[in-house]
Amino acid sequence: MIKRTLYFGNPTYLSLKNEQLVIKLPEVEKSSVPESFKDDATRTIPIEDIGIVVLDHKQITLTHGVMEALLENNCALITCDSRHLPVGLMLPLSGNTTQTERFRDQIEASLPLKKQLWQQTVKAKIENQAVVLSAARGEVVKNMLVWANDVKSGDPDNYEARAAAYYWKSLFPMIDGFTREREGDEPNNLLNYGYAILRAVIARSLVASGLLPTLGIHHHNRYNAYCLADDIMEPYRPFVDRVVIEIIDSGISCAELTKEIKAKLLGIPVLDVQINGQRSPLMIAAGLTASSLYKCFTGEQRKIAYPEVN
């Protein structure tokens, strides 16, 4: 089942009743209109249908019961800052019934295994980048495909960085001197927003598979609570890039994250991708990837299932 992504960008009251998220508007609740009108303005959504909630306004009020119910149903709760960029992510502490056993398998994974998994991750990322670059810009990508095939265990030659340099230089030719930087010029703001949504999807899937999103196979930043999510999302990033390219090419101004732009980026969890030879929404694919990663930790499987851009 595809879980819903909810975005709240206005003052809102969020509460819980009968396992339903109850959505009310403060201006309606405080007004003197008839109670029947207030009831008509109230919306309810089953908690079990929700996968991601984005809170993007300082006057959003939610009860502890709402947070508890969302987390119990493995929902990712994202909060945004004054610039309307995602700044916080809340996930459940327990997302699987055999979590202790799965934590142990993850923690005890050998260094050679983690290097092999990172090799697969980098290869899949470069291949997906090559497809996006070729399809969107008609650029020559034979060099990227060669780099993808040449990636060794652990990527000691840093083909990931080499491919990224070529990729970003060619992806937005209409922007003179574009570089991919978190605090850089537009459309970095769109990429940041899209990657934050993607990160929440991947982290949620990892937790559901009983894995610790903190312990990465490659990323090891001591201040990063989502190292594994940042590892596993790498081959998924080109899907976000493609959405941003479509927005840029449509001629929409990207100086600000408008409602129109956010709506397109919030559709990332339901993007159509191909994984294991079948088409699937990105959110479902992320669950398959996380499940396959755990099987790699246990030795049941030798390869992570990643989606392909086509």
C-alpha positions as a Python dict, from the first residue, in 0.01 Angstrom:
ca = {
    (1, 'M'): (0, 0, 0),
    (2, 'I'): (128, 345, -93),
    (3, 'K'): (132, 571, 212),
    (4, 'R'): (19, 932, 180),
    (5, 'T'): (247, 1234, 210),
    (6, 'L'): (80, 1524, 393),
    (7, 'Y'): (206, 1881, 375),
    (8, 'F'): (88, 2156, 613),
    (9, 'G'): (195, 2510, 521),
    (10, 'N'): (-70, 2713, 707),
    (11, 'P'): (-184, 2748, 1070),
    (12, 'T'): (-341, 2414, 1158),
    (13, 'Y'): (-470, 2215, 1456),
    (14, 'L'): (-381, 1845, 1438),
    (15, 'S'): (-536, 1604, 1685),
    (16, 'L'): (-627, 1236, 1713),
    (17, 'K'): (-968, 1072, 1734),
    (18, 'N'): (-1056, 707, 1672),
    (19, 'E'): (-718, 643, 1505),
    (20, 'Q'): (-789, 927, 1264),
    (21, 'L'): (-581, 1240, 1214),
    (22, 'V'): (-820, 1531, 1268),
    (23, 'I'): (-733, 1849, 1078),
    (24, 'K'): (-887, 2180, 1183),
    (25, 'L'): (-819, 2541, 1080),
    (26, 'P'): (-766, 2788, 1371),
    (27, 'E'): (-942, 3075, 1195),
    (28, 'V'): (-1253, 2860, 1159),
    (29, 'E'): (-1239, 2722, 1512),
    (30, 'K'): (-1207, 3069, 1665),
    (31, 'S'): (-1479, 3227, 1453),
    (32, 'S'): (-1844, 3263, 1546),
    (33, 'V'): (-1973, 3055, 1254),
    (34, 'P'): (-2224, 2774, 1325),
    (35, 'E'): (-2090, 2445, 1457),
    (36, 'S'): (-2217, 2270, 1145),
    (37, 'F'): (-1985, 2488, 935),
    (38, 'K'): (-1693, 2404, 1162),
    (39, 'D'): (-1770, 2033, 1126),
    (40, 'D'): (-1777, 2068, 747),
    (41, 'A'): (-1435, 2241, 758),
    (42, 'T'): (-1283, 1954, 959),
    (43, 'R'): (-1096, 1683, 770),
    (44, 'T'): (-999, 1336, 892),
    (45, 'I'): (-743, 1090, 753),
    (46, 'P'): (-673, 736, 883),
    (47, 'I'): (-337, 731, 1061),
    (48, 'E'): (-251, 400, 896),
    (49, 'D'): (-269, 565, 552),
    (50, 'I'): (1, 824, 630),
    (51, 'G'): (370, 773, 551),
    (52, 'I'): (519, 1122, 569),
    (53, 'V'): (403, 1445, 734),
    (54, 'V'): (571, 1779, 652),
    (55, 'L'): (515, 2066, 899),
    (56, 'D'): (599, 2399, 737),
    (57, 'H'): (446, 2674, 952),
    (58, 'K'): (527, 2811, 1298),
    (59, 'Q'): (159, 2813, 1398),
    (60, 'I'): (91, 2443, 1358),
    (61, 'T'): (-31, 2280, 1679),
    (62, 'L'): (-34, 1902, 1721),
    (63, 'T'): (-106, 1684, 2021),
    (64, 'H'): (126, 1427, 2171),
    (65, 'G'): (-133, 1167, 2079),
    (66, 'V'): (-88, 1253, 1712),
    (67, 'M'): (290, 1215, 1730),
    (68, 'E'): (258, 886, 1918),
    (69, 'A'): (10, 743, 1667),
    (70, 'L'): (214, 856, 1366),
    (71, 'L'): (537, 707, 1502),
    (72, 'E'): (365, 383, 1601),
    (73, 'N'): (261, 352, 1239),
    (74, 'N'): (617, 416, 1116),
    (75, 'C'): (545, 763, 981),
    (76, 'A'): (829, 1007, 915),
    (77, 'L'): (761, 1350, 1067),
    (78, 'I'): (950, 1637, 897),
    (79, 'T'): (974, 1992, 1033),
    (80, 'C'): (1081, 2295, 828),
    (81, 'D'): (1268, 2611, 924),
    (82, 'S'): (1186, 2978, 857),
    (83, 'R'): (1322, 2938, 502),
    (84, 'H'): (1071, 2656, 445),
    (85, 'L'): (1351, 2400, 414),
    (86, 'P'): (1331, 2067, 602),
    (87, 'V'): (1539, 2095, 918),
    (88, 'G'): (1428, 1805, 1138),
    (89, 'L'): (1322, 1442, 1101),
    (90, 'M'): (1146, 1228, 1362),
    (91, 'L'): (1128, 849, 1325),
    (92, 'P'): (1012, 564, 1551),
    (93, 'L'): (1270, 397, 1774),
    (94, 'S'): (1132, 52, 1701),
    (95, 'G'): (1004, -38, 1359),
    (96, 'N'): (1040, -417, 1349),
    (97, 'T'): (944, -704, 1580),
    (98, 'T'): (1290, -866, 1563),
    (99, 'Q'): (1478, -542, 1594),
    (100, 'T'): (1745, -652, 1845),
    (101, 'E'): (1847, -943, 1622),
    (102, 'R'): (1856, -716, 1317),
    (103, 'F'): (2062, -454, 1498),
    (104, 'R'): (2314, -724, 1584),
    (105, 'D'): (2339, -844, 1225),
    (106, 'Q'): (2392, -488, 1106),
    (107, 'I'): (2651, -401, 1370),
    (108, 'E'): (2846, -722, 1313),
    (109, 'A'): (2864, -677, 934),
    (110, 'S'): (3228, -710, 824),
    (111, 'L'): (3426, -427, 668),
    (112, 'P'): (3477, -619, 340),
    (113, 'L'): (3099, -668, 315),
    (114, 'K'): (3030, -300, 374),
    (115, 'K'): (3288, -206, 110),
    (116, 'Q'): (3121, -439, -140),
    (117, 'L'): (2782, -289, -61),
    (118, 'W'): (2922, 60, -111),
    (119, 'Q'): (3068, -52, -445),
    (120, 'Q'): (2720, -162, -555),
    (121, 'T'): (2571, 166, -431),
    (122, 'V'): (2817, 388, -617),
    (123, 'K'): (2782, 183, -936),
    (124, 'A'): (2401, 210, -926),
    (125, 'K'): (2419, 584, -856),
    (126, 'I'): (2654, 660, -1147),
    (127, 'E'): (2448, 448, -1386),
    (128, 'N'): (2129, 633, -1288),
    (129, 'Q'): (2304, 969, -1318),
    (130, 'A'): (2422, 872, -1667),
    (131, 'V'): (2066, 790, -1779),
    (132, 'V'): (1931, 1120, -1644),
    (133, 'L'): (2211, 1324, -1802),
    (134, 'S'): (2179, 1154, -2139),
    (135, 'A'): (1799, 1177, -2152),
    (136, 'A'): (1769, 1533, -2021),
    (137, 'R'): (2068, 1698, -2187),
    (138, 'G'): (2182, 1462, -2463),
    (139, 'E'): (2530, 1456, -2314),
    (140, 'V'): (2787, 1187, -2385),
    (141, 'V'): (2787, 947, -2090),
    (142, 'K'): (3015, 667, -2211),
    (143, 'N'): (3278, 789, -1967),
    (144, 'M'): (3030, 764, -1677),
    (145, 'L'): (2932, 410, -1772),
    (146, 'V'): (3300, 315, -1786),
    (147, 'W'): (3353, 466, -1440),
    (148, 'A'): (3050, 276, -1308),
    (149, 'N'): (3193, -54, -1432),
    (150, 'D'): (3538, 29, -1293),
    (151, 'V'): (3418, 95, -937),
    (152, 'K'): (3602, -138, -701),
    (153, 'S'): (3517, -252, -351),
    (154, 'G'): (3493, 57, -130),
    (155, 'D'): (3541, 287, -433),
    (156, 'P'): (3910, 359, -350),
    (157, 'D'): (3950, 552, -676),
    (158, 'N'): (3661, 781, -581),
    (159, 'Y'): (3471, 735, -906),
    (160, 'E'): (3164, 869, -726),
    (161, 'A'): (3324, 1216, -699),
    (162, 'R'): (3463, 1199, -1053),
    (163, 'A'): (3120, 1117, -1195),
    (164, 'A'): (2954, 1385, -980),
    (165, 'A'): (3187, 1656, -1110),
    (166, 'Y'): (3105, 1570, -1472),
    (167, 'Y'): (2736, 1523, -1397),
    (168, 'W'): (2674, 1855, -1221),
    (169, 'K'): (2882, 2052, -1472),
    (170, 'S'): (2659, 1926, -1752),
    (171, 'L'): (2318, 1901, -1587),
    (172, 'F'): (2229, 2272, -1581),
    (173, 'P'): (2415, 2424, -1880),
    (174, 'M'): (2190, 2730, -1876),
    (175, 'I'): (2330, 2825, -1533),
    (176, 'D'): (2682, 2961, -1566),
    (177, 'G'): (2922, 2799, -1322),
    (178, 'F'): (2660, 2593, -1138),
    (179, 'T'): (2795, 2385, -850),
    (180, 'R'): (2610, 2149, -622),
    (181, 'E'): (2632, 2305, -276),
    (182, 'R'): (2382, 2296, 7),
    (183, 'E'): (2402, 2673, 54),
    (184, 'G'): (2459, 2742, -316),
    (185, 'D'): (2247, 2931, -566),
    (186, 'E'): (1924, 2797, -713),
    (187, 'P'): (1828, 2531, -799),
    (188, 'N'): (2021, 2403, -498),
    (189, 'N'): (1720, 2502, -287),
    (190, 'L'): (1500, 2266, -489),
    (191, 'L'): (1755, 1986, -468),
    (192, 'N'): (1786, 2034, -91),
    (193, 'Y'): (1410, 2011, -46),
    (194, 'G'): (1374, 1709, -272),
    (195, 'Y'): (1664, 1525, -108),
    (196, 'A'): (1516, 1590, 237),
    (197, 'I'): (1190, 1426, 131),
    (198, 'L'): (1385, 1136, -21),
    (199, 'R'): (1596, 1099, 294),
    (200, 'A'): (1281, 1069, 504),
    (201, 'V'): (1143, 800, 273),
    (202, 'I'): (1467, 598, 288),
    (203, 'A'): (1511, 640, 665),
    (204, 'R'): (1151, 532, 723),
    (205, 'S'): (1209, 218, 514),
    (206, 'L'): (1528, 132, 699),
    (207, 'V'): (1353, 160, 1036),
    (208, 'A'): (1067, -57, 907),
    (209, 'S'): (1327, -322, 815),
    (210, 'G'): (1467, -313, 1168),
    (211, 'L'): (1791, -135, 1078),
    (212, 'L'): (1968, 152, 1251),
    (213, 'P'): (1972, 450, 1014),
    (214, 'T'): (2264, 591, 1215),
    (215, 'L'): (2519, 319, 1129),
    (216, 'G'): (2626, 365, 769),
    (217, 'I'): (2814, 138, 532),
    (218, 'H'): (3023, 434, 411),
    (219, 'H'): (2916, 763, 572),
    (220, 'H'): (3050, 793, 927),
    (221, 'N'): (2993, 1154, 1034),
    (222, 'R'): (2975, 1154, 1414),
    (223, 'Y'): (2715, 1432, 1404),
    (224, 'N'): (2490, 1262, 1147),
    (225, 'A'): (2207, 1049, 1284),
    (226, 'Y'): (2115, 917, 940),
    (227, 'C'): (2441, 791, 789),
    (228, 'L'): (2286, 471, 654),
    (229, 'A'): (1996, 664, 500),
    (230, 'D'): (2247, 894, 330),
    (231, 'D'): (2428, 587, 193),
    (232, 'I'): (2125, 405, 62),
    (233, 'M'): (1958, 712, -90),
    (234, 'E'): (2251, 774, -328),
    (235, 'P'): (2114, 574, -625),
    (236, 'Y'): (1775, 736, -566),
    (237, 'R'): (1904, 1094, -594),
    (238, 'P'): (1885, 1103, -977),
    (239, 'F'): (1509, 1057, -951),
    (240, 'V'): (1495, 1382, -755),
    (241, 'D'): (1732, 1547, -1001),
    (242, 'R'): (1499, 1457, -1286),
    (243, 'V'): (1205, 1625, -1113),
    (244, 'V'): (1414, 1939, -1056),
    (245, 'I'): (1522, 1939, -1422),
    (246, 'E'): (1157, 1925, -1530),
    (247, 'I'): (1078, 2222, -1305),
    (248, 'I'): (1374, 2424, -1437),
    (249, 'D'): (1298, 2343, -1800),
    (250, 'S'): (934, 2447, -1756),
    (251, 'G'): (1051, 2805, -1702),
    (252, 'I'): (920, 2836, -1347),
    (253, 'S'): (1118, 3080, -1131),
    (254, 'C'): (1310, 2887, -865),
    (255, 'A'): (1417, 3183, -653),
    (256, 'E'): (1161, 3075, -393),
    (257, 'L'): (1003, 2744, -302),
    (258, 'T'): (648, 2820, -411),
    (259, 'K'): (348, 2599, -341),
    (260, 'E'): (359, 2482, -702),
    (261, 'I'): (722, 2373, -672),
    (262, 'K'): (668, 2208, -333),
    (263, 'A'): (372, 2015, -471),
    (264, 'K'): (594, 1867, -742),
    (265, 'L'): (871, 1778, -495),
    (266, 'L'): (626, 1629, -244),
    (267, 'G'): (529, 1384, -517),
    (268, 'I'): (871, 1218, -495),
    (269, 'P'): (749, 924, -278),
    (270, 'V'): (504, 819, -550),
    (271, 'L'): (739, 856, -849),
    (272, 'D'): (727, 559, -1083),
    (273, 'V'): (1055, 362, -1073),
    (274, 'Q'): (1174, 24, -1193),
    (275, 'I'): (1319, -224, -945),
    (276, 'N'): (1374, -598, -973),
    (277, 'G'): (1238, -582, -1327),
    (278, 'Q'): (905, -436, -1217),
    (279, 'R'): (757, -87, -1197),
    (280, 'S'): (681, 43, -851),
    (281, 'P'): (622, 369, -660),
    (282, 'L'): (946, 500, -513),
    (283, 'M'): (824, 455, -155),
    (284, 'I'): (756, 85, -217),
    (285, 'A'): (1091, 47, -393),
    (286, 'A'): (1265, 198, -89),
    (287, 'G'): (1113, -76, 125),
    (288, 'L'): (1244, -341, -114),
    (289, 'T'): (1590, -183, -103),
    (290, 'A'): (1595, -175, 277),
    (291, 'S'): (1477, -535, 299),
    (292, 'S'): (1744, -650, 55),
    (293, 'L'): (2010, -463, 254),
    (294, 'Y'): (1918, -653, 568),
    (295, 'K'): (1940, -981, 378),
    (296, 'C'): (2290, -879, 269),
    (297, 'F'): (2384, -832, 634),
    (298, 'T'): (2259, -1183, 716),
    (299, 'G'): (2421, -1346, 413),
    (300, 'E'): (2088, -1445, 254),
    (301, 'Q'): (2158, -1213, -38),
    (302, 'R'): (2469, -1072, -200),
    (303, 'K'): (2329, -767, -375),
    (304, 'I'): (2120, -467, -271),
    (305, 'A'): (1808, -413, -483),
    (306, 'Y'): (1830, -62, -625),
    (307, 'P'): (1593, 107, -872),
    (308, 'E'): (1690, 193, -1228),
    (309, 'V'): (1618, 520, -1406),
    (310, 'N'): (1466, 454, -1746),
}
